[in-house]
């Protein structure tokens, strides 16, 4: 049995880069694969290491998924009761956002971090399209950078027309396997093409009607970088929903709240809502943690409550 890395997923077929020869083989799946009893729309992700057997027609069969170092899942955009595997075995994640065109949605940043934080995967936030920022936009960027760098998430400011921050971005990516994501229209493909022109990723314009980006990436795909490392490009995300029935998953994914929870009266069981003796509440009153992040945290808890309510109604 040969082994290889999944470099592209198109639903029913997977492109596998063989570990021994480097050639690419088109493969399909044999049998059923599950992930910790989580209902999945796709059993194999880009970045997975797999065992396969060749077929006589020059294609292959995936027979085994090798143990994953980590993986990233999101709620399926087509079925909210299932999860979708975005990538596996990554070193870090890069979230592309912009303050304007389209307008920044800070809650999306925290949703993305919660999705990644479960396996302690480092996240860098890239604020793109800086050439479009006026003084007020730059002030907003500085406010956001202060919030996220304080809790350990590096922030970069980039602009392709001004060639701003591109060297720093290359240095961040160098030698690592990186999942890159962002909402539609933030300039992700344009930014990637600027640091690695030969990839020629398809770019899209902002819709004049909706003010939102148009999807340009259809399937996740891994690309080798000439300066070392791999980039896993994912489809532009319009909405990022969750299907976490356990609220402690959310509480533990806001790292500054989790660190404070050891000082809560109820420790790690504290959800930092209305519990007495909550260290997070005290930190909020003292201005030690971000009120914006706390608002996003409560929103996610409310979503979990709503999901659980409708689940119970169906029983």
LINKAHU-V450675 format. One record per backbone hydrogen bond with DSSP energy under -0.5 kcal/mol. CO is the residue of the C=O (numbers start at 1). NH is the residue of the N-H. Records with the same first field share a line. If there is no record, write none. Layout:
CO: NH + NH
This chain:
2: 52
3: 19
4: 50
5: 7 + 17
6: 47
7: 222
8: 15
10: 12
13: 10
14: 16 + 27
15: 7 + 8
16: 18 + 25
17: 5
18: 22
23: 18
25: 16 + 27
26: 60
27: 14
28: 62
35: 38
38: 35
39: 83
45: 48
46: 88
48: 6 + 50
49: 66
50: 4
51: 63 + 64
52: 2
53: 61
55: 58
59: 55
60: 28
61: 53 + 63
62: 30
64: 51 + 66
70: 89
72: 86 + 87
74: 84
79: 76 + 82
82: 76
83: 41
84: 74 + 86
87: 72
91: 122
92: 179
93: 124
94: 96 + 181
95: 97 + 126
96: 183
97: 128
99: 104
104: 106
105: 108 + 109
106: 109 + 110
107: 111
108: 112
109: 113
110: 114
111: 115
112: 116
113: 117
114: 118
116: 119 + 121
117: 120
122: 93
124: 95 + 126
125: 127 + 156
126: 97 + 128
127: 158
128: 99
129: 132
130: 133
134: 138
135: 139
136: 140
137: 141
138: 142
139: 143
140: 144
141: 145
142: 146
143: 147
144: 148
145: 149
146: 150
147: 151
148: 153
149: 152
152: 154
154: 125
156: 127 + 158
158: 130
159: 164
160: 163
164: 159
165: 169
166: 170
167: 171
168: 172
169: 173
170: 174
173: 176
176: 178 + 230
177: 91 + 92
178: 180 + 232
179: 94
180: 234
181: 96
182: 237
183: 186
184: 213
187: 191
188: 192
189: 193
190: 194
191: 195
192: 196
196: 199
197: 200
205: 214
207: 211
212: 207
216: 218
220: 9
221: 233
223: 231
225: 228
228: 175
229: 225
230: 178
231: 223 + 233
232: 180
233: 221
236: 238
237: 184
241: 75
243: 245
245: 247
246: 249 + 250
247: 250 + 251
248: 252
249: 253
250: 253 + 254
251: 254
253: 255
254: 257 + 258
255: 259
256: 260
257: 261
259: 262
260: 263
261: 264
264: 267
266: 269
267: 270
275: 278
277: 265 + 279
278: 282
279: 283
280: 284
281: 285
282: 286
283: 288 + 289
284: 287
290: 294
291: 295
292: 296
293: 297
294: 298
295: 299
296: 300
297: 301
298: 302
299: 303
300: 304
301: 305
302: 306
303: 307
304: 308
305: 309
306: 310
307: 311
308: 312
309: 313
310: 314
311: 315
312: 315
